[in-house]
Amino acid sequence: MALEISARQIFAFAFIAIYVGIAISGLEQAIVLWLLALVIPLHLIYWQDIRQGRHTLLRNYPLVGYLRYFFESIRPAIRQYFDLAGWHRLFRLSQ
């Protein structure tokens, strides 16, 4: 069984190599390390998204996927707000 590496995985490995190179070359400048501290967690999230096989939305469109799952998580509160406001009574078919 041959190991199949996709273009996205090659992209991710290339960025890991770039991060290591920047960290080594920027040891005397603290601002470079702070920038890496901000960017590396985003890269790890990207790596997790391309490796998982459960949610294709997160793998193909990560920003849209995270927004969708965020709005799904707050949906009960939003629905409760609109139910209390009486919006559902305005659009009833049996009036």
Disulfide bonds with the S-S distance in Angstrom:
none
